[in-house]
C-alpha cells in the first residue's frame, strides 16, 4: 500500500519539477507512487461497482495523468505533485456524479458529487432542488456527512431565475453551480496500512446519498 517512499517522491518532485529529474526517477515513480496508488484503487473499486455497476472496473481508466496541461497556465511545471482518480459511470471526466480520490505528499483528499455540469443540466437540477429541497438538506445536514465533509461545496452563481428565488430563503444551495464534498486528512498515519482502504470507503459511503440524489435529479 502507500508508504513513506510515496511522500518522499512527491516532496522531491516539488523541488525538481522538470523532465530531466522525472525521467531519471521514473522507476521510483512506477514502484513507489503509481503502483501502490493503483493497488489502492483496485481495493476500493469492487465496492464502488456494487454501488454503481456502470463504473468502469479498470482502475487505470480512473487515473488522471501526472502530466499537467500547461497550455493555458502561467505555471509551466510539467508534472502534478498529486495522484488523482475519478470514479463515475461516465468516466473520470464525466458530468455525472461520482467519487474522487487524490493523494499528495502529505494529505489524502476524498470526496465526490458533481464537479462539472452543463448549463441546461444545471437548470434542470435547480428546478429539481426547488421541488425537493428538504431531501437535499437532509443529506448534507446528516451527521455522517457533516463529520466527514463539513458543508457541501461548489461555486455559486450571482443570479437566479426569478421563480427560483423563493427557494433561496430555504437554502442558498439553489445558487450552486457545483455540488460536491471534499475531505482532507494526513497521509502519514496510513503509511503501509490496509486501514486506508476502509477510511476511503467510509468517506465514499458518506457521499453516496448525495450522488443518489443528484443522479435522480439528472435522470
C-alpha positions in Angstrom: 0.0 0.0 0.0 1.1 3.7 0.3 4.4 4.1 2.1 6.7 6.9 3.1 8.6 6.5 -0.2 5.4 7.8 -1.9 5.7 11.0 0.1 9.4 11.3 -0.5 9.0 11.1 -4.2 6.5 14.0 -4.4 8.5 16.2 -1.9 11.5 15.8 -4.2 9.4 16.3 -7.3 8.1 19.6 -5.9 11.7 20.8 -5.7 12.7 19.3 -9.1 9.7 19.7 -11.3 11.3 19.2 -14.7 11.5 16.4 -17.3 15.2 15.6 -16.6 14.6 14.8 -12.9 11.4 12.9 -13.6 12.9 10.7 -16.3 15.8 10.0 -14.1 13.4 8.9 -11.3 10.7 7.3 -13.4 11.4 3.8 -11.9 10.8 5.3 -8.4 7.6 6.8 -9.7 6.3 3.5 -11.1 7.4 1.5 -8.0 6.7 3.9 -5.1 3.8 6.0 -6.4 1.8 4.8 -9.4 1.7 1.0 -8.5 0.6 1.5 -4.8 -1.9 4.1 -5.8 -3.4 1.8 -8.5 -3.4 -1.0 -5.9 -5.5 1.2 -3.6 -7.9 1.9 -6.5 -8.2 -1.8 -7.2 -9.1 -2.3 -3.5 -11.9 0.2 -3.4 -13.3 -0.5 -6.9 -15.3 -3.7 -6.1 -17.4 -1.8 -3.5 -17.9 1.1 -5.9 -19.0 -1.3 -8.6 -21.6 -2.8 -6.1 -23.0 0.7 -5.6 -22.8 1.8 -9.2 -22.5 -1.0 -11.8 -21.7 1.4 -14.7 -18.4 2.5 -13.1 -15.5 1.0 -15.2 -13.7 -1.8 -13.4 -10.3 -0.9 -14.9 -8.5 1.2 -12.3 -6.2 2.7 -14.9 -9.1 4.4 -16.6 -10.0 6.2 -13.3 -6.4 7.5 -13.0 -5.6 11.1 -14.0 -2.3 11.7 -15.8 0.6 13.0 -13.7 1.5 15.3 -16.6 0.0 18.7 -16.3 -1.8 20.5 -19.1 0.3 23.7 -19.2 -1.1 25.1 -22.5 -3.0 27.9 -20.8 -1.2 28.0 -17.4 1.3 30.5 -16.2 2.9 27.7 -14.2 4.8 25.6 -16.7 5.8 22.9 -14.3 5.2 19.7 -16.3 4.0 17.4 -13.5 1.3 17.3 -10.9 2.6 16.6 -7.3 -0.5 14.5 -6.5 -2.0 11.3 -7.8 -5.7 11.7 -8.7 -8.6 9.4 -9.6 -12.2 9.8 -10.5 -14.9 7.2 -10.5 -18.1 7.9 -12.4 -20.4 6.0 -14.7 -19.4 8.4 -17.4 -15.6 8.2 -16.7 -13.2 10.3 -14.7 -14.1 13.5 -16.5 -17.8 12.9 -16.6 -20.6 15.4 -16.0 -22.3 12.7 -13.9 -22.0 12.4 -10.1 -19.1 10.4 -8.9 -16.3 9.8 -6.4 -12.8 11.4 -6.2 -9.6 10.4 -4.5 -6.3 12.3 -4.5 -3.1 11.7 -2.5 -0.2 14.1 -2.4 3.0 14.1 -0.3 1.2 14.9 2.9 -2.6 14.6 2.6 -5.4 12.4 1.4 -8.3 14.1 -0.4 -11.5 12.2 -0.6 -14.9 13.4 -1.9 -17.4 13.3 -4.6 -20.6 14.7 -6.1 -21.0 16.8 -9.2 -17.9 18.8 -10.3 -18.9 19.7 -13.9 -22.4 20.3 -15.3 -23.7 21.9 -18.5 -26.0 24.9 -18.3 -29.1 23.0 -19.4 -28.5 20.3 -16.9 -27.8 22.8 -14.2 -31.1 24.5 -14.8 -32.9 21.1 -14.7 -31.1 20.3 -11.5 -32.1 23.6 -9.8 -35.7 23.0 -10.6 -35.5 19.6 -9.1 -33.9 21.1 -5.9 -36.7 23.7 -5.8 -39.2 20.8 -5.6 -37.1 18.6 -3.3 -35.1 21.0 -1.2 -35.8 19.2 2.1 -34.4 15.9 0.7 -31.1 17.6 -0.3 -30.9 19.4 3.1 -31.5 16.1 5.0 -28.5 14.6 3.2 -26.0 17.5 3.6 -27.1 18.1 7.2 -26.9 14.4 8.2 -24.4 13.7 11.0 -22.1 11.4 9.0 -21.9 13.8 6.1 -21.1 16.8 8.3 -18.5 14.9 10.3 -16.7 13.7 7.2 -17.0 16.8 4.9 -18.4 19.7 6.8 -20.5 21.6 4.3 -21.5 21.0 0.7 -19.1 22.9 -1.6 -19.4 24.5 -5.0 -19.0 27.7 -6.9 -22.2 29.8 -6.7 -24.0 31.9 -9.3 -24.7 35.5 -8.7 -28.1 35.4 -10.5 -31.0 33.0 -10.4 -34.3 32.6 -12.3 -36.9 34.7 -10.6 -39.2 31.7 -10.0 -36.4 30.0 -8.0 -35.7 32.9 -5.7 -38.3 31.8 -3.0 -36.3 28.6 -2.6 -33.2 30.6 -1.7 -34.8 31.6 1.5 -34.8 27.9 2.5 -31.3 27.1 1.2 -28.6 29.0 -0.7 -27.6 25.7 -2.3 -30.0 26.7 -5.1 -27.3 29.1 -6.3 -24.7 26.4 -6.6 -23.1 25.7 -10.0 -21.3 22.6 -8.5 -22.4 20.2 -5.8 -19.5 18.3 -4.2 -18.0 17.5 -0.9 -14.3 17.1 -0.1 -12.4 15.9 3.0 -8.7 16.3 3.6 -6.7 14.4 6.3 -3.0 13.4 6.9 -1.4 10.6 4.9 1.3 9.7 7.4 -0.9 7.7 9.8 -1.8 5.4 7.0 1.7 4.5 5.7 1.8 0.8 4.8 -1.7 0.3 6.4 -4.6 -1.6 4.9 -6.9 0.6 7.0 -6.5 3.3 4.3 -9.0 1.3 2.2 -11.6 1.3 4.9 -11.1 5.0 5.5 -11.5 5.9 1.8 -14.6 3.7 1.5 -16.1 5.2 4.7 -15.9 8.7 3.1 -17.2 7.4 -0.2 -20.2 5.9 1.6 -20.9 9.2 3.3 -21.1 10.9 -0.2 -23.2 8.1 -1.7 -26.6 9.6 -0.7 -25.7 12.9 -2.4 -24.8 11.1 -5.6 -28.0 9.2 -5.5 -30.0 12.4 -5.1 -28.1 14.1 -8.0 -28.4 11.1 -10.3 -32.2 11.1 -9.7 -32.3 14.8 -10.4 -30.5 14.4 -13.7 -32.4 11.4 -14.8 
